[in-house]
Amino acid sequence: MNIKAVKILLLSLLLALPLSGCGESKQDDAEVQKQFDEFIKNDFISDMENDYLSLHILLEHPENFGVDPKEVKIQIGETFSEENAAQDRKEVAETIEAFKAFDRDLLTEEQKDTYDCYAYMLDIAEDASDEKFDYMGSVFNTMSGDHTQLPTLFADIVMRNEEDVKNVITLLKNVKPYMDGNLAYTKKQAELGMTSISIDEVINRCQEIVDAGMGGSTLASMKKHVDEMDLNSDAKTNYKKQMEEAYQSSFLPAYQNVIDTMTELKKAENHTSGLANMKNGKEFYEILFRRATGSDDTIQEIKKRLENTEQNALQKAQEILVGNFEVYQTYAENKTRTGYKEYKAILGYLENQYKKDFPDIGKLTYNIQPLPADLSTGGVMAYFNIPAIDGTTPKEIRVNNTAKSDIDTIDTFTTVAHEGIPGHMYQIQYAYNNIKNPWRLACANFSGYTEGYATYVELYSLNYIDADEEIRELSETMSVYEHAVIALIDIGIHYEGWSVEDLEKFCNEKGLDGSQAQAIYDQICYNPTSFLSYYVGYQEIIDLKAEAQEALGDKFTDLGFHTALLESGQAPFSVVERHINAYVDANK
């Protein structure tokens, strides 16, 4: 949600709303519902008009949603300043007061879902806006930092018309001032002794971009998009030249500035342990944890559930190995092959299989392409590009695995399921087909739900592989075990203050390779909660499924459960649970 541009409308709504929900007439209920819809609609418009990239990616025809593109400043985003942070705190407080005026009990069931999504996000925004957290975040996380995201953002950016090409050139020119703002924030962090950055890893990634220079795949991809457009030859030549000039004068210098600044920061204090060891770090981690998971449970409650999952998975794996050690050898040596030689063939097969277990969403059009080597990053196997809500262009998946010999592995099959069908691509299309509120589609941000769902269906897709049942079972069990262990490590490092030695001991106790403790520690230390959306989100879903199975017995169906799971759309798990409970109640 973008707080800034909705303030005046919110306060006017506050004055217009009734002070009490007691004894309201149907007419008053309808008026409250209308005002709530207007509030959410205006928040959506505000978000789109205050963020060019969101507008461009999510809306092909913004005017149909009441959004005026002329109001949008063409830039990558706002960088932090203390003045802006103070203003944001004031506006968050005003928004909270305005939002409180809506009586949830007077809303429709659909509106209650939206209300709960907004309330969850607003609660986190309030906590995160505390001044003591101003310099706790990092824009240079090794997995999702801006320096890792910008190359693929520009390489994949959609250019639908000539105006888009001009805007992309403007964005390229904005890279240097935007990154300079990030560096100014990071320098202030260093002055306060609050940096926690894998400096060498950031330098190495940026050096790859600088070394590739004008021959990098990011620039080549943008120029290729221009060549594919319906423009005359002179216009294409002119725009590509402007792109080259902007790339050379802004994009590459921005990355050189990151290298220079990070090199200088080697002399400053840099935290090389988790958030728990920083002032206010545990409180900040609690906020990040809620944001990443969408769960109302405490960290300790979730930790206990993860421990149970880890122990049950390990016991199950041991039972399989005792019964058939050859299964373990086949699994450990990655001998099982699916027979697929192309990514699109995997998607085509999954598209034919999913309808017996998931609701049919009709025909999907898509492309799946490998990333060039210089755009691949070690922490990401693949990703799905979010399509426009009102778009008609094919969906797009990008994968890092470019080796033909690796396409027929189980890992590749499940990765394609995670990003494609019945994962993110399918999940988003279901939402676009069935959820009509654009704020819910564009602004509700609950990665615990989206990534938890994709992780769940990634493992569910093992049912579709033509392989020995025990191999599939062991593959799922070991993945679940690994997920739980990684989530527990994240909690251990950032909430309980583990050292590398603590992690090494934990790994040895779990039968893992303790010699890898430093590498594991560094990845999780510098990327707090990055895995929790996947693994805690998955934990929430399998717990909801187990409860539904127990309640319904033989009346439980995967199709029914998956339909209820998808109906909520992006939401905190309290909302998801309501939809699952409704499915259970309707089928008892």
Buried (B, 14 or more C-beta within 10 A) or exposed (E): BBBBBBBEBBBEBBEEBBEEBEEBEEEBBEBBBEBBBEBBBBBBBBBBBBBBBBBBBBBBEBEEBEBEBEBBEBBBBBBBEEEEBEEBBEBBEBBBEBBEBBBEEBBBEEBBBBBBBBBBBBBBBBBBBBEEBBBBBBBBBBBBBBBBBBBBBBBBBBBEEBEBBBBBBBBBBBBBEBBBBBBBBBBBBBEEEBBBBBBEBBBEBBBBBBEBEEEBBBBBBBBEBBEEBEBEEEEBEBBBEBBBEBBBBBBBBBBBBBBEBBEEBEEBEBBBBBBBBBEBBBBBBBBBBBBBBBBEBEBEEBBEBBBEBBEBBBEBBEEBBEEBEEBBEBBEEEEBBBEBEEBBBBBBBBBEBBEEBBBEBEEBEBBBEBBBEBBBBEBBBBBBBBBBBBBEEEBBBBBBBEEEEEBBBBBBBBBBBBBBBBBBBBBBBBBBEEBEBBBBBBBBBBBBBBBBBBBBBBBBBBEBBEBBEBBBBBBBBBBBBBBBBBBBBBBBBBBBBBBBEBBBBBBEEBEBEBEEBEEBBBBBBBBBBBBBBBBBBBBBBBBBBEBBBEBBEEEBBBEBBBBBBBBBBBBBBBBBBBBBBEBBEEBE
